[in-house]
Amino acid sequence: MDRLPIFLKLTNKPCLVVGGGTVAERKVRLLQRTGAKISVLASSVTESLQAQIDLGRITYFPEQYSDAVGAGFWLIIAATDDESLNHRIAMDADVAGRFCNVVDDNAASSFILPAIVDRSPIIVAIGTEGNAPVLAQQLKNRIEAWIPQRIGDLAAQAGRWRDLVKKRFGSLRERRRFWQRFFTGPIAEHLLAGRQVAAEKAMRAELVGEITDDKESQGEAWIVGAGPGDPGLVTLRGQQLIGRADVVLYDRLVSKPILDFARKEAELIPVGKRAGSQEMSQTEINELLVELVREGNRVCRLKGGDPFVFGRGGEEALSLANAGLPFQIVPGISAALGCAAYAGIPLTLRGVSGSVTLATAKLSNDLGPDWPQLLNSGHTLALYMGVGSIADIRRQLKDGGVSPDLPVAIVENGTTSRQRTILSSAACIDDDAKKANIVSPAMIFIGKSVGAAEHLQWFDGQTVNSDVVLDDLHTSHIDYLRLIETG
């Protein structure tokens, strides 16, 4: 280990940044987070630095560097584009006994700035002793995904309660056991979920010895949106909860890479339902979820897309609420949003579509939606669970007076390596879907803005164009943009 990792307290400490460019600006922003008294020495500065100077947050010296400048500062950062000047600053700082960092020059620096994960008061610093800063940044990103967002709140609350715990538990062993329970038990779970009142109530009960075995063993449910398929689209909070669960109940649309976020010891239970073949009813799923939580398990109910967008997450949450069991809801990227983005379909587009409706192909009474109302000028329709009703959709579009040239797209297995996009029209969508042998899961998009997909392909999925589509689709990108501008 060539360098000792330390955490410096810079509150009100005089610190100097030599240089006024964008690199110096980044270093100033970092120092400002520590509460340091910052001065900048440079012949000119960026607009952002000038704004900070004008507000009195930074002291500015518009002059040339001299060896006497750094004498009054506790820490110096050399951030100029002059290598020889940076080395001179570093040598002067060494003679004066001051810490100095030379940007992008490990050898000349007496200290280096690590990649930082800031969950104050939890701070994680990642350093490679200046050898591989890009690798340090990649490690930072992975740690960011692993550490809960509210872990700092947990640590801060523990700090506020330390004196109370010390008074309550006389021996070091008792205090250690308490903190072990604290950081792995329901109090921590409440704080990480943002339930401050519940955490304080549980803490008071713990300190006066009122917690019962039943309370300590009670589990919790996490209803988590897994997104449309690409594991990279699962939210950080979702990944963290999947990784902490004792049991994962998952739908059939949840892919294996997403299930790989779970612990090896976790029990994985498939509870997915397929149209026409329901292996487990919704009532049975609700009952299983309640039973597992009552047994004291941390249960992640993992649902494709967003749990509250045609995911029946509301029914499961109500079952838990009626049973008096704790739960959290973690949203996910819905199938409509994910599939549209990966197929290059803007759900809203200036001058073309000003609103969007998420709907199912059939209502509970088996009647079709009010197509003329849904597809009025400037509207996009995203249909879930419509693969088996494409012929009915085409007929209803015709009967509803919808233009036969209105663009329609079907996105099958959206956001995955198996994605296929069929670009068609209201008059031809059933024939084109049949030719392509489209199967579930798939989203159907209808509306003028769907035509932009012809020009916005970026994902490596397969795209098939119908022989009969809106003429506008065959225009160039520039011409299509002109059509948008003119409405």
C-alpha positions in Angstrom: 0.0 0.0 0.0 1.8 3.1 -1.2 -0.8 5.6 0.1 -2.8 5.7 3.3 -6.5 6.2 2.8 -7.8 8.9 5.2 -10.8 11.1 5.5 -9.9 14.7 6.0 -12.2 17.2 7.9 -12.0 20.3 5.7 -14.8 22.3 7.4 -13.7 26.0 7.3 -10.2 24.9 6.3 -8.6 27.2 3.7 -8.1 25.3 0.4 -6.7 26.6 -2.8 -7.5 25.5 -6.4 -5.0 26.8 -9.0 -6.7 27.0 -12.4 -10.1 28.3 -13.7 -11.2 25.8 -16.3 -13.7 22.9 -16.2 -11.3 20.6 -14.3 -10.8 23.2 -11.6 -14.6 23.7 -11.5 -15.1 20.0 -10.8 -12.6 20.1 -7.9 -14.2 23.2 -6.5 -17.6 21.5 -6.5 -16.1 18.5 -4.6 -14.5 20.7 -2.0 -17.7 22.7 -1.5 -19.4 19.5 -0.3 -16.9 19.4 2.6 -17.6 22.9 3.8 -14.1 24.1 3.0 -13.2 27.8 2.6 -12.2 27.8 -1.1 -10.0 30.2 -3.0 -9.3 30.0 -6.8 -6.2 31.5 -8.4 -6.4 31.9 -12.2 -6.2 34.6 -14.9 -9.7 33.6 -16.0 -12.5 31.3 -14.8 -15.5 29.5 -16.2 -19.0 31.1 -16.1 -20.0 28.6 -13.4 -17.0 29.6 -11.2 -17.7 33.3 -11.8 -21.2 32.8 -10.6 -19.9 31.3 -7.4 -17.5 34.1 -7.0 -20.2 36.7 -7.5 -22.3 35.0 -4.8 -19.3 35.2 -2.4 -18.9 31.5 -2.1 -15.4 31.5 -3.5 -12.5 33.9 -3.0 -10.9 34.8 -6.3 -7.3 35.8 -7.0 -7.0 36.9 -10.7 -3.2 36.8 -10.7 -0.2 34.7 -11.6 0.9 32.0 -9.3 4.0 32.6 -7.0 5.6 30.4 -4.4 4.3 32.6 -1.6 0.6 32.1 -2.6 0.2 28.6 -1.1 1.6 29.5 2.3 -1.7 30.2 3.9 -3.6 27.2 2.7 -4.1 23.8 4.3 -4.7 21.9 1.0 -3.9 22.8 -2.6 -5.1 21.4 -5.9 -3.1 22.2 -9.1 -5.6 22.1 -12.0 -4.0 24.1 -14.7 -3.2 23.0 -18.3 0.5 23.8 -17.8 2.3 20.7 -16.7 5.5 22.6 -15.6 3.4 25.0 -13.5 1.5 22.1 -11.9 4.9 20.5 -10.9 6.1 23.8 -9.5 3.0 24.1 -7.4 3.5 20.6 -6.1 7.1 21.2 -5.1 6.3 24.5 -3.4 3.5 22.7 -1.4 5.9 20.0 -0.4 8.5 22.5 0.9 5.7 24.3 2.8 4.4 21.1 4.3 1.0 21.3 2.5 -1.0 18.6 0.9 -1.2 18.9 -2.9 -3.0 17.1 -5.6 -1.9 17.5 -9.2 -4.8 16.6 -11.5 -4.0 13.5 -13.6 -0.4 13.3 -12.2 -0.1 10.6 -9.6 3.7 10.9 -9.1 3.6 14.6 -8.4 0.7 14.4 -6.0 1.1 14.1 -2.2 -2.6 12.9 -2.1 -5.0 11.6 -4.7 -8.8 12.0 -4.9 -10.7 8.7 -5.0 -13.9 7.8 -6.7 -16.5 8.5 -4.1 -19.9 7.0 -3.2 -21.6 9.6 -1.0 -24.3 8.4 1.3 -23.3 10.8 4.1 -22.4 10.0 6.8 -21.5 6.7 5.0 -18.7 7.5 2.6 -17.0 4.9 0.4 -13.8 5.9 -1.3 -12.3 3.8 -4.1 -8.7 4.3 -5.2 -6.3 2.6 -7.5 -3.3 4.7 -6.3 -3.8 6.7 -9.5 -3.1 3.8 -11.8 -6.6 3.1 -13.2 -9.2 5.9 -12.5 -11.6 4.5 -15.0 -11.7 1.2 -13.2 -12.2 3.0 -9.9 -15.2 4.7 -11.5 -16.6 1.4 -12.7 -16.3 0.0 -9.2 -18.0 3.1 -7.8 -21.0 2.4 -10.1 -21.3 -1.1 -8.9 -21.1 -0.1 -5.3 -23.7 2.6 -5.9 -26.1 -0.1 -7.2 -25.4 -2.3 -4.2 -25.7 0.2 -1.3 -29.2 1.2 -0.3 -29.9 4.9 -1.0 -31.0 5.5 2.6 -28.0 3.8 4.2 -26.8 7.2 5.3 -30.0 7.9 7.1 -29.6 4.5 8.9 -26.1 5.4 10.1 -27.1 9.0 11.1 -30.0 7.6 13.2 -27.7 5.1 14.9 -25.4 8.0 15.8 -28.3 10.0 17.3 -29.3 7.0 19.4 -25.8 5.9 20.6 -26.1 7.6 24.0 -29.6 6.1 24.7 -28.3 2.7 23.8 -25.3 3.2 26.1 -27.5 4.1 29.0 -29.9 1.2 28.3 -27.2 -1.6 28.0 -24.5 -1.5 30.5 -22.0 -4.0 29.1 -20.1 -3.8 25.8 -21.4 -7.3 24.9 -25.1 -6.2 25.3 -24.5 -3.1 23.2 -22.8 -5.1 20.5 -25.7 -7.5 20.3 -28.2 -4.7 20.2 -26.5 -3.1 17.3 -26.3 -6.4 15.5 -30.1 -6.7 15.9 -30.5 -3.0 15.0 -28.7 -3.2 11.6 -30.3 -6.5 10.5 -33.8 -6.2 12.0 -37.0 -4.3 11.6 -35.7 -1.0 12.8 -33.2 -0.9 10.0 -35.8 -2.1 7.5 -38.1 0.8 8.5 -35.4 3.4 8.1 -34.2 2.0 4.8 -37.8 2.2 3.6 -38.2 5.8 4.8 -40.6 4.9 7.6 -39.1 7.1 10.3 -42.1 7.1 12.6 -42.3 3.3 12.6 -38.5 3.1 13.2 -38.7 5.3 16.2 -41.7 3.4 17.6 -39.8 0.1 17.2 -36.7 1.6 18.7 -38.6 2.8 21.8 -40.1 -0.6 22.2 -36.6 -2.2 22.0 -35.1 0.1 24.6 -37.8 -0.6 27.1 -37.9 -4.3 26.3 -41.4 -4.4 24.8 -40.6 -6.2 21.5 -42.1 -9.7 21.4 -40.9 -12.7 19.5 -43.8 -12.4 17.2 -42.9 -8.8 16.3 -39.3 -9.6 15.8 -40.1 -12.6 13.5 -42.7 -10.7 11.4 -41.6 -10.5 7.7 -42.3 -7.9 5.0 -43.3 -8.0 1.4 -41.7 -6.0 -1.4 -43.8 -5.7 -4.5 -41.1 -4.9 -7.1 -41.4 -4.0 -10.8 -38.9 -6.0 -12.8 -39.2 -3.9 -15.9 -40.0 -5.1 -19.4 -37.2 -7.7 -19.8 -33.7 -6.1 -20.0 -32.1 -6.6 -16.6 -30.3 -3.3 -16.9 -33.7 -1.6 -16.6 -34.5 -2.8 -13.1 -34.2 0.1 -10.7 -31.4 0.2 -8.2 -33.9 -0.1 -5.3 -35.5 -3.1 -7.1 -32.1 -4.8 -7.4 -31.3 -4.2 -3.8 -34.5 -5.7 -2.5 -34.3 -8.7 -4.8 -30.8 -9.3 -3.3 -32.1 -9.2 0.3 -35.2 -11.4 -0.1 -35.6 -14.7 1.6 -38.3 -15.7 -0.9 -38.9 -14.4 -4.5 -42.3 -14.9 -6.1 -41.9 -14.2 -9.8 -44.0 -13.9 -12.9 -43.3 -15.9 -16.1 -42.1 -12.7 -17.8 -39.2 -12.2 -15.4 -36.0 -13.3 -17.1 -33.3 -15.4 -15.5 -30.7 -12.6 -15.5 -33.1 -10.6 -13.3 -33.6 -13.6 -11.0 -29.8 -13.8 -10.7 -30.0 -10.7 -8.5 -31.4 -12.9 -5.8 -29.2 -14.5 -3.1 -28.2 -18.1 -3.7 -30.0 -19.1 -0.5 -33.2 -17.4 -1.6 -36.2 -19.6 -2.5 -37.5 -18.8 -6.0 -41.2 -19.7 -6.6 -42.7 -19.2 -10.0 -46.3 -17.9 -9.8 -46.8 -16.6 -13.3 -50.1 -16.9 -15.2 -50.5 -17.5 -18.9 -53.6 -16.6 -20.8 -55.9 -19.7 -21.0 -53.7 -21.7 -18.6 -53.6 -20.4 -15.0 -51.3 -22.6 -13.0 -52.0 -20.4 -9.9 -55.0 -18.1 -9.4 -54.6 -14.6 -8.2 -56.4 -15.5 -5.0 -53.9 -18.3 -4.4 -51.0 -15.9 -5.1 -52.4 -13.4 -2.6 -52.8 -16.1 0.1 -49.3 -17.5 -0.5 -47.8 -14.0 -0.2 -49.6 -13.3 3.1 -48.6 -16.7 4.5 -44.9 -16.3 3.7 -44.8 -12.9 5.3 -46.6 -14.1 8.4 -43.9 -16.8 8.7 -41.3 -14.0 9.0 -39.9 -14.1 5.5 -38.7 -11.1 3.5 -40.7 -11.7 0.4 -40.0 -10.1 -3.0 -43.0 -10.3 -5.2 -41.3 -9.7 -8.6 -43.6 -8.6 -11.4 -42.8 -7.8 -15.1 -43.1 -4.2 -16.0 -44.6 -2.0 -13.3 -46.7 -3.7 -10.6 -49.4 -1.1 -10.7 -49.8 -1.0 -14.5 -51.9 -4.1 -15.4 -49.7 -6.0 -13.0 -52.4 -6.7 -10.3 -50.0 -5.3 -7.7 -52.8 -3.3 -6.2 -54.7 -6.5 -5.4 -51.7 -8.1 -3.7 -50.9 -4.9 -1.7 -54.6 -4.8 -0.5 -54.3 -8.4 0.6 -51.2 -7.5 2.7 -52.8 -4.4 4.0 -56.0 -6.2 5.0 -53.8 -8.8 6.9 -52.0 -6.0 8.7 -48.6 -6.9 7.2 -45.9 -4.4 6.2 -45.1 -4.0 2.5 -43.3 -1.7 0.1 -44.0 -0.8 -3.5 -41.1 -0.4 -5.9 -42.1 0.9 -9.4 -40.7 -0.5 -12.5 -40.4 0.6 -16.1 -43.7 -0.4 -17.7 -43.8 -2.6 -20.8 -45.3 0.3 -22.7 -42.5 2.7 -21.9 -39.7 0.1 -22.3 -40.9 -1.5 -25.5 -41.7 1.9 -27.1 -38.3 3.3 -26.3 -36.4 0.2 -27.6 -38.5 0.2 -30.8 -38.0 3.9 -31.4 -41.6 4.8 -30.9 -42.2 8.2 -29.2 -45.4 7.9 -27.2 -45.7 11.7 -27.4 -44.1 13.8 -30.1 -44.4 17.5 -30.5 -46.8 18.4 -33.3 -47.9 14.8 -33.7 -49.0 13.3 -30.4 -49.8 15.2 -27.2 -51.2 12.4 -25.0 -51.0 8.7 -24.5 -53.4 6.0 -23.1 -52.3 2.7 -21.6 -55.2 0.2 -22.1 -56.0 -3.5 -22.6 -57.4 -4.8 -25.8 -60.6 -5.9 -24.1 -62.5 -4.6 -21.1 -63.9 -6.8 -18.4 -67.2 -7.0 -20.2 -65.5 -8.1 -23.5 -66.3 -4.9 -25.2 -63.6 -3.1 -27.2 -62.4 0.4 -26.2 -63.9 3.5 -27.7 -61.4 3.7 -30.6 -62.5 7.1 -32.1 -62.2 8.6 -28.6 -58.9 7.1 -27.9 -57.4 7.7 -31.3 -58.5 11.3 -31.8 -56.0 13.7 -33.3 -52.8 13.9 -31.4 -53.1 10.7 -29.4 -51.1 7.5 -29.0 -52.6 4.2 -27.7 -50.5 1.5 -26.1 -52.3 -1.8 -25.8 -51.4 -4.6 -23.4 -52.4 -8.2 -23.8 -53.7 -7.8 -27.3 -51.9 -10.5 -29.3 -54.9 -12.8 -29.3 -57.3 -10.0 -30.3 -55.4 -8.5 -33.2 -58.1 -9.4 -35.8 -60.8 -7.9 -33.5 -58.6 -4.8 -33.1 -58.3 -4.4 -36.9 -62.0 -4.8 -37.3 -62.9 -2.4 -34.5 -60.5 0.2 -35.9 -62.3 -0.1 -39.2 -65.8 0.0 -37.7 -64.7 3.0 -35.6 -63.9 5.0 -38.6 -60.1 5.1 -37.9 -58.0 5.9 -41.0 -56.7 2.7 -42.6 -53.3 4.3 -43.0 -52.9 5.0 -39.3 -49.5 3.6 -38.2 -49.6 0.5 -36.0 -46.6 -1.3 -34.5 -46.3 -4.6 -32.5 -43.2 -5.1 -30.3 -42.6 -8.7 -29.4 -40.2 -9.5 -26.5 -39.4 -5.9 -26.1 -36.0 -4.8 -24.7 -34.5 -8.3 -25.0 -32.2 -9.9 -27.5 -35.3 -11.5 -29.0 -37.1 -8.3 -29.7 -39.1 -8.0 -33.0 -40.9 -4.9 -34.2 -43.6 -5.1 -36.9 -44.4 -1.7 -38.5 -47.8 -1.8 -40.1 -51.1 0.1 -40.5 -54.6 -0.1 -39.1 -55.8 -1.9 -42.3 -53.1 -4.5 -42.4 -52.0 -5.2 -38.8 -53.7 -8.6 -38.5 -52.3 -9.9 -41.7 -48.8 -8.7 -40.9 -49.0 -10.1 -37.4 -50.1 -13.5 -38.8 -47.2 -13.5 -41.4 -44.7 -12.7 -38.7 -46.2 -15.3 -36.3 -46.3 -12.8 -33.5 -46.7 -14.4 -30.0 -47.0 -13.1 -26.5 -45.5 -11.1 -24.8 -46.0 -8.2 -27.1 -47.2 -4.6 -27.0 -49.3 -2.9 -29.6 -48.9 0.8 -30.4 -51.4 2.8 -32.5 -51.1 6.4 -33.5 -49.4 8.9 -35.8 -46.3 9.1 -33.7 -45.7 5.4 -34.2 -44.6 6.3 -37.8 -41.4 7.9 -36.3 -40.2 4.3 -35.5 -39.1 4.0 -39.2 -36.5 6.7 -38.5 -35.6 6.0 -34.9 -34.2 2.5 -34.9 -31.3 2.1 -32.5 -31.7 -1.2 -30.8 -30.4 -4.4 -32.5 -33.8 -6.1 -32.6 -35.4 -7.2 -35.8 -37.7 -4.7 -37.5 -40.2 -5.7 -40.2 -42.0 -3.1 -42.4 -45.4 -3.8 -43.9 -45.8 -3.4 -47.6 -48.7 -1.0 -46.9 -47.9 1.7 -44.5 -48.4 5.4 -44.1 -46.8 7.2 -47.0 -45.0 9.5 -44.5 -43.0 6.5 -43.3 -41.1 6.4 -46.6 -39.9 10.0 -46.4 -36.4 10.9 -45.2 -35.6 11.7 -41.6 -35.4 15.4 -42.5 -38.7 15.3 -44.4 -40.4 13.5 -41.4 -39.1 16.2 -39.0 -40.6 18.8 -41.4 -43.9 17.0 -41.2 -43.7 17.2 -37.4 -43.0 20.9 -37.5 -45.9 21.6 -39.7 -48.3 19.2 -37.9 
